[in-house]
Amino acid sequence: MTCKALGGPCDTKLSAETWDEMVGKMTKHVMANHPDTAKEMEKMHNEDPEKWGKEYKPKWESA
């Protein structure tokens, strides 16, 4: 999947064997490359820790 497909701003491709691994890779990628997006994702996580996963895990599973 791309960063953009997971809610980020770029087309960098990320791959993982498990959802937890993908979350870790996406988190590292966003923190290293998109600090503004990282702040937005942190705010979303603080408001609703499950929101991002509920939205993007089904997309990952079907990819």
C-alpha positions in Angstrom: 0.0 0.0 0.0 1.1 3.6 -0.4 1.4 6.2 2.3 -1.5 8.0 0.7 -3.7 4.9 0.8 -3.1 4.8 4.5 -4.1 8.4 5.0 -0.7 10.0 4.4 0.3 12.6 1.8 2.7 10.7 -0.5 3.0 7.7 -2.8 5.8 5.9 -1.0 5.0 2.2 -1.0 4.9 0.4 2.3 4.5 -3.4 2.8 4.1 -5.6 5.8 3.1 -9.2 6.6 0.7 -8.2 9.5 -1.5 -5.2 10.3 0.6 -4.4 13.4 3.8 -4.4 11.3 2.1 -2.0 8.8 1.0 0.3 11.6 4.6 0.5 12.8 6.0 1.1 9.4 3.4 3.8 8.6 4.1 5.5 12.0 7.8 5.6 11.4 7.4 6.8 7.8 5.0 9.6 8.7 7.1 10.7 11.7 10.3 10.8 9.6 8.8 12.3 6.4 5.6 14.2 7.2 5.7 15.9 10.6 2.5 17.8 10.0 0.6 14.6 9.1 2.2 13.0 12.2 0.7 15.7 14.4 -2.7 15.3 12.8 -2.6 11.5 13.3 -1.5 11.9 16.9 -4.4 14.3 17.5 -6.8 11.8 15.9 -5.3 8.9 18.0 -5.7 10.9 21.2 -9.4 11.7 20.4 -10.2 8.2 19.3 -7.4 5.6 19.4 -9.3 3.1 17.2 -10.5 5.5 14.5 -7.5 5.1 12.1 -7.5 1.4 12.4 -11.2 1.1 11.9 -10.9 3.1 8.7 -7.7 1.7 7.2 -7.4 -1.9 8.4 -10.1 -3.1 6.0 -8.4 -1.4 3.1 -5.1 -3.1 4.1 -6.8 -6.5 4.4 -8.3 -6.2 0.9 -5.0 -5.1 -0.6 
